Amino acid sequence: MQLAGHGLGPVLNGYDAPMSRAVTVQALRVAVIGGGINGVMSAWALAKAGHSVELYERGTLMGATSSASTKLLHGGLRYLENMEFRLVQEGLRERAWWIGQAPHLAHPLEIILPVYDWSRRPPWMVRIGLGMYHWLSGDRSLGKHRWHDRDALLRLQPDLAPEGLRGGFTFWDGQMDDRALGLWAAERAREAGVRMHENAPVERIDADGGLWLSGSRTAFDRVVNVAGPWACELLRVSGIACAHTLDLVRGSHLILDRPCPAGVLAEVQGERRIAFVLPWQGRTLVGTTEERQALDHEPRCSDAEREYMLAFHNRIMRTPAGVSDVVSTFAGLRPLLRSAADPSRATREYVIEAQGRVTTVLGGKWTTARALGEQVAARVLKGR
Ligand SMILES: Cc1cc2nc3c(=O)[nH]c(=O)nc-3n(C[C@H](O)[C@H](O)[C@H](O)COP(=O)(O)OP(=O)(O)OC[C@H]3O[C@@H](n4cnc5c(N)ncnc54)[C@H](O)[C@@H]3O)c2cc1C
């Protein structure tokens, strides 16, 4: 199959590839396993590269981790402390892409970062971090951070707890409707030719490209395993070694039945961790937690996590919330690469590993899913 960059067909590996190079590509039959954001974006990139793509999702599209996020399109300010500059820069670039493509489902969000007497990070340290965050966003910046004194900050968010408040910063990130935006991306992937199969649990895969579904085997040129938290488990039941280990870390959120005039990112008192109080569809979203969990049961917000988040909320907001204010909770499992004893220090990077005709994706943020998809398409092509 001849793919050329002169409007004659899709360009190789991506969205921004130079349009002048003509490339000869043999279209492959590729199966993608996983209908979360990383699977959908991988399938889309592969279809744009000219391959014939079938996507298999055992439940419904965006039914797992990808609709249980904090709903931020971000570089991840706190990952700067872990020196994850590459990932932060990629996230900052990708957040702008999502907002540009789907402004009806993603928008810039100004977030307050208060500094209290008890905060572990002094204002000068936060200022350096925000300066770097802004610098790494380059020409994709959504706006510059600013320092506000205590009174100005309380005008922006009147419900911020005033005791011990020294002032604080505002900075910009993106907010999205993760499920709706993921389904929007799935629709674009469908338009590019991806055939989506929901309620299609893959039983196992073979390193030579076989995929087992309802007891029968279909042969593919390539199989891409993007099963999120279940990616290593799928390799295990298939008898294929996984070079990396996933650390599965549950994160829970609360939805409170009250409006939130401005989003807040704050330290959890007594910890280095940070958490959020954000506006969400006319209500307040509070999150999140980090609890290791096995795959053998559904991730759910525990009573202890609910108490922890209410305590966090009530420490930084003037009007306390109780259990009766919680209208719903949701939880998801972060598929983190095992890299640190403390989950909040664990890398948010992703890796792509190959075993025969099987390519497996481990880790990855929602925000960076398009970049990840492009990498997957390039790896599938390279592994020919
Ligand atoms: C609490 C929390 C907060 C987060 N907040 C943010 C945030 O604000 N911003 C951000 O950028 N990122 C955030 N993330 C990270 C982001 O949500 C995840 O990294 C991302 O959604 C993972 O997507 P995925 O496609 O890899 O996995 P998933 O969305 O879990 O998709 C994997 C899919 O594979 C399917 N599957 C599994 N096994 C099989 C099988 N055998 N056959 C067929 N299908 C199968 C599953 O049903 C699932 O739908 C957060 C994560 C968590 C948990």
The ligand as a Gaussian input file, in Angstrom:
#p B3LYP/6-31G(d) Opt

LIG

0 1
 C       -7.442000       8.534000      40.640000
 C       -6.804000       8.870000      39.329000
 C       -6.697000      10.194000      38.943000
 C       -6.087000      10.510000      37.727000
 N       -6.086000      11.798000      37.317000
 C       -5.544000      12.115000      36.130000
 C       -5.625000      13.444000      35.651000
 O       -6.223000      14.321000      36.276000
 N       -5.025000      13.723000      34.454000
 C       -4.365000      12.764000      33.738000
 O       -3.806000      13.093000      32.699000
 N       -4.314000      11.480000      34.154000
 C       -4.903000      11.136000      35.323000
 N       -4.900000       9.844000      35.758000
 C       -4.244000       8.821000      34.944000
 C       -5.150000       8.343000      33.814000
 O       -6.491000       8.337000      34.214000
 C       -4.751000       6.936000      33.408000
 O       -3.358000       6.853000      33.261000
 C       -5.401000       6.563000      32.067000
 O       -6.791000       6.766000      32.128000
 C       -5.100000       5.113000      31.758000
 O       -5.752000       4.816000      30.553000
 P       -5.620000       3.387000      29.924000
 O       -6.288000       3.412000      28.609000
 O       -4.185000       2.971000      29.947000
 O       -6.372000       2.426000      30.974000
 P       -7.948000       2.165000      31.157000
 O       -8.737000       3.388000      31.025000
 O       -8.093000       1.378000      32.414000
 O       -8.295000       1.253000      29.921000
 C       -7.907000      -0.108000      29.849000
 C       -9.075000      -0.850000      29.268000
 O       -8.668000      -2.186000      28.968000
 C       -9.791000      -3.009000      29.149000
 N       -9.331000      -4.382000      29.271000
 C       -8.577000      -4.910000      30.263000
 N       -8.348000      -6.211000      30.033000
 C       -8.966000      -6.512000      28.860000
 C       -9.105000      -7.700000      28.100000
 N       -8.545000      -8.858000      28.495000
 N       -9.825000      -7.669000      26.941000
 C      -10.390000      -6.497000      26.523000
 N      -10.302000      -5.337000      27.225000
 C       -9.592000      -5.346000      28.371000
 C      -10.442000      -2.464000      30.407000
 O      -11.797000      -2.846000      30.504000
 C      -10.241000      -0.959000      30.239000
 O      -11.379000      -0.332000      29.677000
 C       -5.542000       9.486000      36.930000
 C       -5.672000       8.161000      37.323000
 C       -6.324000       7.844000      38.487000
 C       -6.539000       6.408000      38.865000

